[in-house]
Amino acid sequence: MGVTVAEIKKRLSEADAEEFAVFERALVADERKGVRNALAVAKRRLQAEANEEARLASMYSFERSLCGENPHAVVVGLDEVGRGPLAGPLAVGAVVLPADLKIAGLNDSKQVKPSDRERIATEVKRVALAWDVHYVEPSYIDDHGMTASLRLAFSSAVKAIEQTGVRPDVILLDGNPLHLDPREVNVVKGDGKCASIAAASIVAKVERDALMCCYAESYPEYHFAENKGYASQAHIDAIERVGLSPIHRKSFCTAFTQQTLF
């Protein structure tokens, strides 16, 4: 009795590129529609896996290209999360990754599904030579502005990394120059180009989101678990109805609040 279509589908779904090539040759004369479809599905899967592997490799190789002539340079990547919300802190992640270990799915946190972010963040923390998330509270943002808040958060995160005993040779910052340190290298849209910046982006996003879910328990009116402090309509409606909480950025909420007459 010949191999069934179901059996072929299962084997193709588990095949690597080398095994697929063998199956493809062996099945070249099999005209069953289910077999042809299974081959096409497996081919698309393997192509997607190859594309993802190439994308990930390019993130690591591009990062190493920024290290100049030092192939063993220690690199810390930094990225901010929470620049625009009406409530909650600014968060900056800092991560030093081992150069010889690639983390599957690593990417700009905005391009990663929430369920995958959790997995990747856990893996980053497990393998990182050092990592940190530094917060700048809303009151500081109100008093000093976003640029000063970013400078404080980035410099504090680097200091925290160095306090672990890891001394970076290169500091990769996502976005525009902040002139914090002579080791600073700026990469526009770096969270999609450099592995350590992407890792910092994901860790900071996961940590800040978890913090906002905790705040949701204390301030349920604002739906922080859903909006993470950003200006959703439900969040704006809550501000207009009950006013601001202690974790709101007052300077960000002037369009939704009125100055007191007293």
Backbone as JSON, one array per atom type, in Angstrom:
{
  "sequence": "MGVTVAEIKKRLSEADAEEFAVFERALVADERKGVRNALAVAKRRLQAEANEEARLASMYSFERSLCGENPHAVVVGLDEVGRGPLAGPLAVGAVVLPADLKIAGLNDSKQVKPSDRERIATEVKRVALAWDVHYVEPSYIDDHGMTASLRLAFSSAVKAIEQTGVRPDVILLDGNPLHLDPREVNVVKGDGKCASIAAASIVAKVERDALMCCYAESYPEYHFAENKGYASQAHIDAIERVGLSPIHRKSFCTAFTQQTLF",
  "N": [[0.85, -1.2, 0.0], [0.55, 2.24, -0.81], [2.1, 5.32, 0.42], [0.11, 7.42, 2.4], [-1.69, 10.51, 1.75], [-2.03, 12.04, 4.06], [0.09, 11.11, 5.66], [2.27, 11.94, 4.14], [1.91, 14.73, 4.25], [2.4, 15.18, 6.97], [5.1, 14.43, 7.24], [6.3, 16.23, 5.5], [5.68, 18.61, 6.8], [7.44, 18.59, 8.88], [9.91, 18.54, 7.79], [13.31, 19.54, 7.12], [15.29, 21.77, 5.04], [17.03, 20.17, 3.52], [15.88, 17.62, 3.73], [13.43, 18.17, 2.54], [14.16, 18.59, -0.12], [14.8, 16.01, -0.9], [12.3, 14.73, -0.6], [10.85, 16.21, -2.48], [11.99, 15.44, -4.92], [11.38, 12.73, -4.84], [8.64, 12.75, -4.97], [7.93, 13.78, -7.4], [6.45, 12.67, -9.45], [4.01, 12.24, -8.36], [0.72, 12.89, -8.62], [-1.35, 13.52, -6.99], [-3.65, 15.82, -5.64], [-3.6, 16.66, -2.94], [-0.99, 16.03, -2.22], [0.51, 17.7, -3.93], [-0.31, 20.19, -2.93], [0.67, 19.99, -0.3], [3.41, 19.91, -0.76], [3.76, 22.5, -1.81], [3.03, 24.08, 0.4], [4.98, 23.34, 2.27], [7.24, 24.23, 0.95], [6.85, 27.01, 0.95], [6.93, 27.46, 3.7], [9.58, 26.75, 4.35], [10.96, 28.64, 2.84], [10.14, 31.0, 4.12], [11.3, 30.54, 6.62], [13.99, 30.56, 5.89], [14.23, 33.2, 5.01], [13.73, 34.55, 7.42], [15.88, 33.66, 8.95], [17.97, 34.82, 7.52], [17.33, 37.54, 7.86], [17.65, 37.81, 10.64], [20.37, 37.17, 10.9], [21.45, 39.33, 9.56], [20.92, 41.44, 11.29], [22.62, 40.93, 13.44], [25.12, 40.93, 12.12], [25.22, 43.53, 11.05], [25.25, 45.01, 13.39], [27.76, 44.23, 14.44], [29.34, 45.4, 12.52], [29.38, 48.03, 13.26], [31.25, 48.26, 15.16], [33.77, 48.97, 14.5], [37.23, 48.35, 14.28], [37.48, 46.48, 16.22], [36.92, 43.3, 16.83], [36.0, 42.0, 19.04], [34.52, 43.68, 20.56], [32.54, 44.87, 23.27], [29.15, 45.35, 23.26], [26.51, 47.48, 24.08], [23.09, 47.77, 23.68], [20.55, 50.23, 23.47], [17.2, 51.32, 24.0], [14.2, 53.27, 23.93], [10.95, 53.15, 25.45], [7.63, 54.23, 25.6], [7.53, 56.98, 25.15], [5.44, 58.61, 24.28], [2.97, 58.25, 25.8], [0.12, 59.33, 27.82], [0.2, 58.73, 30.45], [2.09, 57.11, 33.06], [5.52, 55.89, 33.32], [8.48, 56.86, 31.43], [10.42, 54.42, 29.81], [13.6, 52.93, 29.53], [15.4, 50.48, 27.96], [18.33, 48.46, 28.33], [20.69, 46.34, 26.95], [23.17, 43.84, 26.86], [24.26, 41.59, 24.65], [25.42, 38.21, 24.13], [27.87, 37.61, 21.63], [27.86, 35.34, 20.07], [25.45, 33.97, 20.0], [22.32, 33.59, 18.74], [19.04, 34.97, 19.0], [15.96, 33.72, 18.44], [13.45, 35.25, 16.47], [13.95, 37.85, 17.26], [13.41, 41.31, 17.08], [12.33, 44.65, 16.21], [10.27, 45.79, 18.78], [7.72, 46.64, 18.14], [7.08, 45.21, 15.93], [6.64, 42.68, 16.75], [4.53, 40.12, 17.93], [2.5, 40.35, 20.9], [2.46, 37.94, 22.51], [4.75, 36.65, 21.6], [6.64, 38.54, 22.3], [6.87, 38.25, 25.1], [8.06, 35.7, 25.32], [10.48, 36.14, 23.95], [11.62, 38.22, 25.47], [12.04, 36.88, 27.9], [13.97, 35.03, 27.07], [16.02, 36.77, 26.27], [16.73, 37.94, 28.76], [17.68, 35.67, 29.98], [20.0, 34.91, 28.55], [21.54, 37.19, 28.26], [24.52, 39.12, 28.8], [24.34, 41.26, 30.44], [21.58, 43.24, 31.58], [19.13, 45.87, 31.79], [16.36, 47.86, 32.88], [15.46, 51.15, 32.96], [13.5, 53.58, 34.59], [11.82, 56.7, 34.13], [10.02, 58.9, 35.98], [6.64, 60.27, 35.72], [6.43, 62.84, 36.96], [9.02, 63.88, 36.77], [9.29, 64.03, 34.0], [7.33, 65.97, 33.47], [8.47, 68.18, 34.79], [10.99, 68.54, 33.6], [10.98, 67.94, 30.9], [10.98, 66.02, 27.79], [13.42, 65.54, 26.39], [15.48, 65.91, 28.32], [14.64, 63.92, 30.04], [15.0, 61.61, 28.52], [17.81, 61.68, 28.25], [18.57, 61.36, 30.93], [17.48, 58.79, 31.44], [18.79, 57.1, 29.56], [21.54, 57.45, 30.27], [21.48, 56.56, 32.91], [20.73, 53.9, 32.57], [22.96, 52.86, 31.21], [24.88, 53.22, 33.22], [23.87, 51.44, 35.11], [24.31, 49.01, 33.8], [27.1, 49.0, 33.74], [27.63, 48.82, 36.43], [27.2, 46.17, 36.91], [29.53, 45.03, 36.29], [30.12, 44.76, 33.66], [31.67, 46.3, 31.03], [30.89, 48.33, 28.49], [32.19, 48.7, 25.18], [31.08, 49.91, 23.03], [28.26, 51.95, 22.67], [25.13, 51.6, 21.59], [22.58, 53.55, 20.4], [19.17, 53.87, 19.78], [17.8, 55.95, 17.32], [18.12, 59.55, 17.29], [21.19, 61.5, 17.89], [22.27, 61.83, 21.31], [24.48, 62.63, 22.58], [25.72, 61.58, 24.9], [27.95, 60.16, 25.66], [31.31, 59.38, 24.72], [31.45, 56.89, 23.54], [29.14, 56.5, 22.19], [27.05, 55.45, 19.56], [24.8, 56.22, 17.09], [21.83, 54.93, 15.71], [19.48, 55.24, 13.37], [16.18, 54.08, 13.45], [17.1, 51.82, 14.7], [16.14, 49.7, 16.21], [15.15, 47.87, 14.48], [17.36, 47.1, 13.11], [19.65, 46.44, 14.59], [20.73, 43.88, 16.74], [21.07, 44.04, 19.59], [19.82, 46.45, 20.23], [17.22, 45.89, 19.42], [16.67, 43.86, 21.27], [16.77, 45.34, 23.64], [14.6, 47.01, 23.19], [12.45, 45.18, 23.22], [12.61, 44.04, 25.82], [12.26, 46.35, 27.41], [9.69, 47.11, 26.58], [8.08, 44.91, 27.4], [8.52, 44.95, 30.17], [7.6, 47.52, 30.87], [4.92, 47.37, 30.02], [3.96, 45.41, 31.78], [4.21, 46.78, 34.18], [2.33, 48.84, 33.78], [0.02, 47.32, 33.75], [-0.07, 46.59, 36.41], [-0.49, 49.12, 37.54], [-3.06, 49.46, 36.6], [-4.62, 48.06, 38.36], [-4.64, 49.69, 40.59], [-5.68, 52.03, 39.59], [-8.3, 51.67, 38.14], [-10.12, 53.05, 36.54], [-8.98, 54.09, 34.24], [-8.25, 52.2, 32.39], [-5.65, 51.1, 32.04], [-4.46, 48.61, 31.63], [-5.24, 47.88, 29.1], [-4.62, 50.12, 27.44], [-2.09, 50.93, 28.15], [-1.37, 53.44, 29.03], [-1.45, 55.1, 26.85], [-3.21, 57.35, 24.57], [-6.0, 56.32, 24.28], [-9.51, 56.3, 23.33], [-11.17, 55.56, 25.44], [-9.49, 56.06, 27.58], [-9.09, 58.85, 27.41], [-11.74, 59.67, 27.79], [-12.07, 58.89, 30.44], [-10.27, 60.56, 31.78], [-11.5, 63.04, 31.32], [-13.77, 62.6, 32.75], [-13.09, 61.86, 35.45], [-10.75, 63.15, 36.05], [-7.16, 63.55, 36.6], [-4.79, 60.98, 37.43], [-2.26, 60.13, 39.96], [-0.16, 59.17, 38.38], [-0.25, 60.33, 35.92], [1.01, 62.29, 33.2], [1.02, 65.48, 33.53], [1.65, 67.6, 31.81], [1.18, 66.49, 29.37], [-1.49, 66.28, 29.16], [-3.05, 68.52, 28.81], [-4.91, 69.11, 26.87], [-7.13, 67.75, 27.58], [-7.93, 68.5, 30.03], [-8.91, 71.08, 32.39], [-7.73, 74.21, 33.56], [-7.83, 74.92, 37.02], [-10.21, 77.14, 38.56], [-9.71, 78.15, 40.99]],
  "CA": [[0.0, 0.0, 0.0], [1.35, 3.44, -0.89], [2.05, 6.28, 1.53], [-1.1, 8.24, 2.3], [-1.5, 11.96, 1.68], [-1.87, 12.53, 5.44], [1.45, 10.79, 6.1], [3.18, 12.83, 3.4], [1.76, 16.07, 4.82], [3.06, 15.22, 8.28], [6.55, 14.38, 7.06], [6.71, 17.5, 4.89], [5.55, 19.69, 7.79], [8.55, 18.49, 9.82], [11.15, 18.42, 7.03], [14.18, 20.68, 6.92], [15.5, 22.05, 3.61], [17.66, 19.02, 2.87], [14.88, 16.56, 3.64], [12.42, 18.58, 1.57], [14.68, 18.37, -1.47], [14.68, 14.58, -1.16], [10.87, 14.46, -0.79], [10.39, 16.84, -3.72], [12.42, 14.57, -6.02], [10.68, 11.45, -4.75], [7.21, 12.93, -5.23], [7.76, 14.56, -8.62], [5.44, 12.05, -10.32], [2.76, 12.05, -7.61], [-0.19, 13.91, -9.1], [-2.46, 13.76, -6.05], [-3.78, 17.24, -5.31], [-3.16, 16.86, -1.56], [0.47, 15.97, -2.19], [1.03, 18.92, -4.55], [-0.54, 21.28, -1.98], [1.58, 19.82, 0.83], [4.74, 20.34, -1.21], [3.76, 23.96, -1.92], [3.0, 24.64, 1.75], [6.29, 23.12, 2.87], [8.21, 25.11, 0.28], [6.65, 28.37, 1.47], [7.41, 27.48, 5.1], [11.04, 26.74, 4.36], [11.42, 29.94, 2.33], [9.94, 31.97, 5.21], [12.31, 30.28, 7.64], [15.27, 31.04, 5.36], [14.19, 34.67, 5.04], [13.86, 34.98, 8.81], [17.27, 33.4, 9.36], [18.81, 35.85, 6.89], [17.04, 38.81, 8.52], [18.27, 37.79, 11.96], [21.82, 37.23, 10.72], [21.83, 40.68, 9.14], [20.88, 42.3, 12.48], [23.85, 40.7, 14.19], [26.3, 41.35, 11.35], [25.22, 44.98, 10.97], [25.69, 45.5, 14.7], [29.22, 44.06, 14.56], [30.0, 46.34, 11.61], [29.46, 49.33, 13.92], [32.26, 48.17, 16.22], [35.08, 49.37, 14.0], [38.26, 47.32, 14.08], [37.55, 45.61, 17.4], [35.93, 42.22, 16.63], [35.55, 41.49, 20.34], [33.95, 44.8, 21.31], [31.33, 44.65, 24.06], [28.15, 46.29, 22.76], [25.22, 47.6, 24.77], [22.04, 48.41, 22.91], [19.56, 50.93, 24.28], [16.02, 51.82, 23.3], [13.17, 53.79, 24.84], [9.55, 52.77, 25.27], [6.76, 55.07, 26.4], [7.79, 58.42, 24.98], [4.24, 59.36, 23.98], [1.75, 58.06, 26.59], [-0.36, 60.36, 28.73], [0.4, 58.28, 31.83], [3.12, 56.1, 33.26], [6.89, 56.36, 33.14], [9.33, 56.55, 30.29], [11.28, 53.27, 30.11], [14.72, 52.69, 28.62], [16.05, 49.18, 28.13], [19.74, 48.33, 27.96], [21.01, 44.91, 26.87], [24.43, 43.37, 26.27], [24.05, 40.22, 24.18], [26.61, 37.46, 23.69], [28.01, 37.77, 20.17], [27.81, 34.06, 19.37], [24.18, 33.28, 20.25], [21.22, 34.33, 18.14], [17.74, 34.79, 19.65], [14.94, 33.58, 17.4], [12.34, 36.21, 16.49], [14.36, 39.17, 17.73], [13.04, 42.36, 16.12], [11.69, 45.83, 16.79], [9.14, 45.3, 19.59], [6.44, 46.98, 17.49], [6.86, 44.22, 14.89], [6.55, 41.36, 17.39], [3.26, 39.88, 18.61], [2.66, 40.38, 22.37], [2.8, 36.63, 23.07], [6.15, 36.39, 21.26], [7.49, 39.44, 23.09], [7.1, 37.65, 26.41], [9.03, 34.62, 25.15], [11.78, 36.69, 23.56], [12.15, 38.95, 26.62], [12.54, 35.88, 28.84], [15.2, 34.48, 26.53], [17.03, 37.83, 26.35], [17.19, 38.03, 30.14], [18.4, 34.44, 30.33], [21.3, 34.77, 27.9], [22.27, 38.47, 28.22], [25.63, 39.34, 29.73], [23.77, 42.22, 31.4], [20.41, 43.96, 31.08], [18.5, 46.76, 32.77], [15.32, 48.79, 32.43], [15.42, 52.32, 33.84], [12.26, 54.35, 34.45], [11.75, 58.11, 34.51], [8.64, 59.06, 36.42], [5.9, 61.36, 35.08], [6.72, 64.15, 37.55], [10.29, 64.36, 36.2], [9.0, 64.4, 32.61], [6.62, 67.25, 33.52], [9.34, 69.26, 35.26], [12.24, 68.71, 32.84], [10.79, 67.72, 29.47], [11.31, 64.69, 27.29], [14.84, 65.38, 26.04], [16.22, 65.7, 29.56], [14.23, 62.62, 30.58], [15.7, 60.6, 27.74], [19.23, 61.71, 28.61], [18.68, 60.76, 32.25], [17.19, 57.36, 31.38], [19.86, 56.41, 28.85], [22.78, 57.45, 31.05], [21.26, 55.73, 34.1], [20.73, 52.51, 32.14], [24.35, 52.49, 30.95], [25.53, 53.13, 34.52], [23.42, 50.2, 35.74], [25.03, 47.93, 33.14], [28.5, 49.02, 34.19], [27.66, 48.38, 37.83], [27.21, 44.7, 36.94], [30.89, 44.61, 35.96], [30.26, 44.71, 32.2], [32.08, 47.62, 30.54], [30.7, 48.38, 27.04], [33.09, 49.47, 24.31], [30.22, 50.64, 22.1], [26.89, 52.18, 23.15], [24.25, 51.8, 20.44], [21.33, 54.23, 20.75], [18.18, 54.0, 18.71], [17.33, 57.31, 17.08], [19.02, 60.68, 17.06], [22.25, 61.62, 18.89], [22.04, 62.51, 22.58], [25.81, 63.1, 23.02], [25.85, 61.18, 26.31], [29.17, 59.42, 25.95], [32.1, 59.26, 23.5], [31.26, 55.56, 22.96], [27.8, 56.47, 21.61], [26.81, 55.33, 18.12], [23.36, 56.35, 16.9], [21.31, 54.18, 14.57], [18.08, 55.56, 13.12], [15.41, 52.84, 13.34], [18.04, 50.77, 15.11], [15.48, 48.54, 16.79], [14.94, 46.9, 13.41], [18.62, 46.87, 12.42], [20.69, 45.95, 15.5], [20.19, 42.86, 17.64], [21.01, 44.45, 20.99], [18.8, 47.49, 20.36], [15.94, 45.17, 19.37], [16.5, 43.18, 22.56], [16.44, 46.38, 24.63], [13.24, 47.44, 22.87], [11.49, 44.16, 23.67], [12.64, 43.94, 27.29], [11.64, 47.56, 27.97], [8.26, 47.06, 26.28], [7.45, 43.9, 28.25], [8.58, 45.41, 31.56], [6.7, 48.67, 31.06], [3.54, 46.9, 29.9], [3.62, 44.73, 33.03], [4.04, 47.82, 35.19], [1.05, 49.52, 33.54], [-1.05, 46.4, 34.19], [-0.13, 46.74, 37.87], [-1.16, 50.4, 37.8], [-4.48, 49.3, 36.28], [-5.31, 47.58, 39.56], [-4.79, 50.82, 41.49], [-6.46, 53.09, 38.93], [-9.05, 50.92, 37.12], [-10.96, 53.91, 35.69], [-8.28, 54.56, 33.04], [-8.03, 51.06, 31.47], [-4.23, 51.04, 31.73], [-4.08, 47.27, 31.15], [-5.47, 47.84, 27.66], [-4.01, 51.2, 26.65], [-0.7, 51.12, 28.61], [-1.14, 54.86, 29.25], [-1.6, 55.87, 25.62], [-4.43, 58.15, 24.52], [-7.19, 55.68, 23.71], [-10.7, 57.1, 23.6], [-11.63, 55.23, 26.79], [-8.58, 56.75, 28.5], [-9.43, 60.28, 27.36], [-13.05, 59.83, 28.43], [-11.88, 58.75, 31.89], [-9.64, 61.8, 32.26], [-12.51, 64.1, 31.32], [-14.8, 62.28, 33.74], [-12.62, 61.78, 36.85], [-9.52, 63.91, 36.24], [-5.87, 62.87, 36.44], [-4.25, 60.16, 38.52], [-0.88, 60.53, 40.3], [0.86, 58.74, 37.42], [-0.42, 61.02, 34.65], [1.92, 63.37, 32.83], [0.12, 66.65, 33.44], [1.99, 68.41, 30.65], [0.69, 65.8, 28.18], [-2.95, 66.12, 29.26], [-3.7, 69.83, 28.88], [-6.04, 69.17, 25.93], [-8.27, 67.02, 28.14], [-8.21, 69.0, 31.39], [-9.05, 72.52, 32.48], [-7.1, 74.84, 34.72], [-8.77, 75.22, 38.1], [-10.52, 78.55, 38.73], [-9.47, 78.53, 42.4]],
  "C": [[0.88, 1.25, 0.0], [1.21, 4.32, 0.34], [0.85, 7.2, 1.34], [-0.74, 9.72, 2.22], [-1.27, 12.53, 3.08], [-0.47, 12.27, 5.95], [2.47, 11.69, 5.43], [3.12, 14.24, 3.97], [2.52, 16.2, 6.13], [4.58, 15.26, 8.11], [7.07, 15.68, 6.44], [6.65, 18.65, 5.9], [6.72, 19.72, 8.76], [9.91, 18.51, 9.12], [11.97, 19.7, 7.06], [14.46, 20.81, 5.42], [16.1, 20.85, 2.88], [16.66, 17.88, 2.7], [13.81, 16.9, 2.62], [12.9, 18.31, 0.15], [14.56, 16.9, -1.86], [13.22, 14.23, -1.44], [10.4, 15.0, -2.14], [10.77, 15.99, -4.93], [11.61, 13.27, -6.05], [9.22, 11.57, -5.17], [6.92, 13.64, -6.55], [6.66, 13.98, -9.52], [4.1, 11.84, -9.63], [1.82, 13.21, -7.93], [-1.35, 14.18, -8.14], [-2.46, 15.23, -5.6], [-3.28, 17.53, -3.9], [-1.66, 16.86, -1.43], [1.07, 17.24, -2.79], [0.86, 20.12, -3.6], [0.43, 21.2, -0.81], [3.0, 20.24, 0.47], [4.82, 21.87, -1.29], [3.8, 24.63, -0.55], [4.37, 24.5, 2.41], [7.35, 24.03, 2.25], [8.09, 26.54, 0.77], [7.17, 28.49, 2.9], [8.92, 27.57, 5.15], [11.62, 28.05, 3.84], [11.28, 31.02, 3.4], [10.97, 31.79, 6.3], [13.68, 30.76, 7.18], [15.34, 32.56, 5.37], [14.37, 35.19, 6.45], [15.28, 34.77, 9.32], [18.21, 34.45, 8.78], [18.59, 37.2, 7.55], [17.74, 38.89, 9.87], [19.79, 37.9, 11.85], [22.27, 38.64, 10.35], [21.82, 41.65, 10.33], [22.18, 42.16, 13.29], [25.08, 41.19, 13.43], [26.37, 42.87, 11.22], [25.71, 45.57, 12.29], [27.2, 45.38, 14.85], [29.96, 45.03, 13.65], [30.17, 47.72, 12.22], [30.56, 49.37, 14.98], [33.66, 48.53, 15.74], [36.0, 48.17, 13.84], [38.37, 46.37, 15.26], [36.51, 44.5, 17.28], [35.36, 41.68, 17.93], [34.91, 42.59, 21.19], [32.68, 44.36, 22.05], [30.34, 45.75, 23.69], [26.94, 46.29, 23.68], [24.26, 48.34, 23.85], [21.02, 49.04, 23.82], [18.4, 51.39, 23.42], [15.0, 52.27, 24.32], [11.8, 53.26, 24.45], [8.72, 53.71, 26.14], [7.07, 56.55, 26.31], [6.47, 59.2, 24.9], [3.02, 59.19, 24.86], [1.38, 59.27, 27.46], [-0.06, 60.01, 30.19], [1.49, 57.22, 31.88], [4.5, 56.63, 32.94], [7.41, 56.16, 31.73], [10.21, 55.38, 30.7], [12.39, 53.19, 29.08], [15.33, 51.34, 28.97], [17.49, 49.24, 27.68], [20.09, 46.85, 28.01], [22.39, 44.72, 26.24], [24.24, 41.91, 25.93], [25.38, 39.52, 23.94], [26.67, 37.48, 22.17], [27.75, 36.48, 19.41], [26.5, 33.3, 19.55], [23.03, 34.12, 19.72], [19.9, 33.97, 18.79], [16.66, 34.81, 18.58], [13.84, 34.62, 17.58], [12.7, 37.61, 16.92], [14.09, 40.23, 16.66], [12.59, 43.57, 16.91], [10.42, 45.37, 17.52], [7.79, 45.58, 18.94], [6.09, 45.97, 16.4], [6.66, 42.81, 15.44], [5.22, 41.23, 18.11], [3.48, 39.85, 20.12], [3.06, 39.04, 22.97], [4.25, 36.27, 22.77], [7.09, 37.31, 22.02], [7.85, 38.83, 24.44], [8.17, 36.56, 26.32], [10.42, 35.18, 24.86], [12.42, 37.44, 24.73], [12.73, 37.99, 27.66], [13.86, 35.31, 28.38], [16.33, 35.51, 26.58], [17.6, 37.92, 27.76], [18.01, 36.82, 30.54], [19.82, 34.44, 29.79], [22.14, 36.04, 27.97], [23.44, 38.48, 29.2], [25.23, 40.34, 30.8], [22.55, 42.86, 30.75], [19.85, 44.82, 32.19], [17.36, 47.5, 32.09], [15.26, 49.92, 33.44], [14.17, 53.13, 33.53], [12.5, 55.81, 34.85], [10.29, 58.42, 34.78], [7.97, 60.28, 35.78], [6.23, 62.74, 35.65], [8.02, 64.74, 37.0], [10.07, 64.79, 34.75], [8.3, 65.76, 32.57], [7.56, 68.4, 33.85], [10.5, 69.56, 34.32], [12.09, 68.49, 31.35], [11.33, 66.38, 29.01], [12.78, 64.54, 26.96], [15.69, 65.12, 27.27], [15.89, 64.34, 30.17], [14.92, 61.48, 29.84], [17.17, 60.53, 28.11], [19.45, 61.05, 29.97], [18.51, 59.24, 32.17], [18.31, 56.58, 30.69], [21.14, 56.34, 29.67], [22.65, 56.58, 32.28], [21.29, 54.25, 33.73], [22.15, 52.02, 31.85], [25.1, 52.32, 32.27], [25.15, 51.82, 35.22], [24.12, 48.99, 35.12], [26.46, 47.85, 33.65], [28.64, 48.57, 35.64], [27.59, 46.87, 37.97], [28.61, 44.15, 36.67], [31.14, 44.48, 34.47], [30.54, 46.12, 31.7], [31.93, 47.66, 29.02], [31.79, 49.19, 26.34], [32.3, 50.35, 23.36], [28.83, 50.75, 22.72], [26.03, 52.52, 21.95], [22.93, 52.38, 20.92], [20.41, 54.26, 19.55], [17.8, 55.47, 18.55], [18.45, 58.32, 16.93], [20.06, 60.8, 18.18], [21.79, 62.34, 20.15], [23.34, 63.02, 23.18], [26.01, 62.82, 24.52], [27.25, 60.72, 26.65], [29.97, 59.32, 24.66], [31.97, 57.89, 22.82], [29.95, 55.46, 22.17], [27.84, 56.37, 20.08], [25.3, 55.32, 17.93], [22.93, 55.64, 15.62], [19.82, 54.53, 14.43], [17.33, 54.28, 12.79], [16.26, 51.63, 13.7], [17.38, 49.55, 15.69], [15.11, 47.5, 15.75], [16.22, 46.51, 12.7], [19.68, 46.19, 13.29], [20.08, 45.01, 16.54], [20.05, 43.36, 19.07], [20.0, 45.57, 21.22], [17.41, 46.85, 20.32], [15.65, 44.48, 20.69], [16.12, 44.17, 23.65], [15.01, 46.87, 24.43], [12.21, 46.47, 23.43], [11.44, 44.06, 25.18], [11.96, 45.15, 27.92], [10.14, 47.55, 27.76], [7.54, 46.09, 27.21], [7.41, 44.37, 29.7], [7.61, 46.57, 31.8], [5.23, 48.25, 30.97], [3.08, 46.23, 31.2], [3.38, 45.74, 34.15], [2.7, 48.53, 35.02], [-0.14, 48.62, 33.91], [-1.18, 46.42, 35.72], [-0.82, 48.04, 38.25], [-2.66, 50.31, 37.53], [-5.27, 48.81, 37.49], [-5.55, 48.72, 40.55], [-5.69, 51.9, 40.91], [-7.3, 52.46, 37.8], [-9.84, 51.79, 36.16], [-10.33, 54.17, 34.32], [-7.96, 53.43, 32.05], [-6.56, 50.92, 31.06], [-3.78, 49.67, 31.22], [-4.25, 47.17, 29.64], [-4.67, 48.89, 26.91], [-2.57, 51.5, 27.03], [-0.34, 52.6, 28.78], [-1.29, 55.72, 28.02], [-3.02, 56.45, 25.52], [-5.54, 57.44, 23.76], [-8.41, 56.54, 24.04], [-11.23, 56.83, 25.0], [-10.79, 55.94, 27.84], [-8.91, 58.25, 28.56], [-10.77, 60.54, 28.04], [-12.93, 59.77, 29.95], [-11.23, 60.0, 32.48], [-10.68, 62.92, 32.35], [-13.58, 63.87, 32.39], [-14.29, 62.39, 35.17], [-11.32, 62.55, 37.1], [-8.28, 63.03, 36.12], [-5.52, 62.05, 37.67], [-2.85, 60.65, 38.87], [0.16, 60.1, 39.29], [0.65, 59.37, 36.04], [0.66, 62.08, 34.45], [1.05, 64.6, 32.58], [0.38, 67.47, 32.19], [1.52, 67.78, 29.34], [-0.84, 65.82, 28.09], [-3.7, 67.44, 29.22], [-4.91, 69.92, 27.93], [-7.29, 68.54, 26.51], [-8.65, 67.52, 29.53], [-8.35, 70.52, 31.33], [-8.29, 73.03, 33.69], [-8.18, 75.14, 35.78], [-9.0, 76.73, 38.2], [-10.15, 79.05, 40.13], [-8.01, 78.3, 42.77]]
}
